[in-house]
Amino acid sequence: MAEREPRPSATKTSTRPRPPKPAEAARRACEQLDSLIVHETEGVSGVTRDEDGWVVSVDVLEVARIPDTTSLLATYEVHIDQRGELQEYRRVRRYRRGAADDC
């Protein structure tokens, strides 16, 4: 009986890395921002997809005060590319923890 030649795979493997999902982009944004600033990240308040990757809004505790409602927080806009690498960040807002947004 003759041996069969291996059939080419029906699925092609891509050399491009898979872009991160929103939760992964948020986690990577927090980790990379932590390595660049001295303040503690509190959480993520937004994740938006753009043409180059993700824009993640990360909330950061900048000045801890007592009582905690008077602490100063900031929101940083962090741009993550398709590979999950930080491209840029900037502080877009600074506010007191107990303050409500203007509507």
C-alpha positions as CSV (number, residue, x, y, z in Angstrom):
1,M,0.0,0.0,0.0
2,A,1.4,3.4,-1.0
3,E,2.0,6.0,1.7
4,R,-0.1,9.1,1.6
5,E,1.4,12.6,1.4
6,P,0.3,14.8,4.3
7,R,-2.5,17.0,3.3
8,P,-2.0,20.8,3.7
9,S,-3.8,22.2,6.7
10,A,-7.2,23.7,6.0
11,T,-6.6,26.4,8.6
12,K,-3.8,28.9,8.0
13,T,-1.8,30.1,10.9
14,S,-1.4,33.8,11.1
15,T,1.9,35.4,12.0
16,R,0.0,38.4,13.4
17,P,-0.6,38.2,17.2
18,R,-4.2,38.0,18.3
19,P,-5.3,41.4,19.6
20,P,-6.2,41.5,23.3
21,K,-9.8,41.3,24.4
22,P,-11.2,44.2,26.5
23,A,-10.5,42.6,29.9
24,E,-6.9,41.7,28.8
25,A,-6.4,45.2,27.4
26,A,-7.6,46.7,30.7
27,R,-5.3,44.5,32.8
28,R,-2.3,45.3,30.6
29,A,-3.0,49.0,30.7
30,C,-3.1,48.9,34.6
31,E,0.1,46.9,34.8
32,Q,2.0,49.1,32.4
33,L,0.8,52.3,33.9
34,D,1.8,51.0,37.4
35,S,5.3,50.6,36.1
36,L,5.5,54.2,35.0
37,I,3.8,56.2,37.7
38,V,4.2,56.1,41.5
39,H,0.5,56.2,42.3
40,E,-1.7,53.2,43.0
41,T,-4.3,52.2,40.4
42,E,-7.8,51.8,41.8
43,G,-9.6,50.3,38.8
44,V,-10.8,50.8,35.2
45,S,-13.7,53.1,34.4
46,G,-13.8,52.6,30.6
47,V,-12.4,50.5,27.7
48,T,-12.9,51.7,24.1
49,R,-11.8,50.1,20.9
50,D,-10.0,52.3,18.4
51,E,-8.3,51.7,15.0
52,D,-4.9,51.1,16.6
53,G,-6.0,49.0,19.6
54,W,-7.7,50.1,22.9
55,V,-8.1,53.3,24.9
56,V,-8.4,52.4,28.6
57,S,-9.5,54.9,31.3
58,V,-7.6,54.0,34.5
59,D,-8.5,55.5,37.9
60,V,-5.6,56.2,40.2
61,L,-5.3,57.2,43.8
62,E,-3.0,60.3,43.7
63,V,-3.3,61.7,47.2
64,A,-4.7,59.6,50.1
65,R,-6.4,61.6,52.8
66,I,-8.5,61.0,55.9
67,P,-11.4,60.9,55.6
68,D,-11.1,58.8,52.5
69,T,-13.9,60.8,50.7
70,T,-11.5,63.7,50.5
71,S,-8.7,61.7,48.8
72,L,-7.6,62.9,45.3
73,L,-8.0,60.6,42.4
74,A,-7.2,61.0,38.7
75,T,-8.3,59.3,35.5
76,Y,-5.5,58.4,33.0
77,E,-6.2,57.7,29.4
78,V,-4.0,54.8,28.4
79,H,-3.6,53.8,24.7
80,I,-2.7,50.1,24.1
81,D,-1.8,48.8,20.6
82,Q,-2.9,45.6,18.9
83,R,-0.2,43.6,20.7
84,G,-1.2,44.9,24.1
85,E,1.7,47.3,24.5
86,L,1.4,50.8,25.9
87,Q,1.7,53.5,23.3
88,E,0.9,56.6,25.3
89,Y,-0.9,57.8,28.5
90,R,-2.0,61.0,29.9
91,R,-3.9,62.3,32.9
92,V,-7.3,63.6,31.7
93,R,-9.1,64.4,35.0
94,R,-8.3,64.9,38.7
95,Y,-11.1,64.9,41.3
96,R,-12.0,64.4,44.9
97,R,-13.3,60.8,45.7
98,G,-16.6,62.1,47.1
99,A,-17.3,64.5,44.3
100,A,-20.0,63.6,41.7
101,D,-19.5,64.3,38.0
102,D,-21.3,67.3,36.5
103,C,-24.2,66.2,34.4
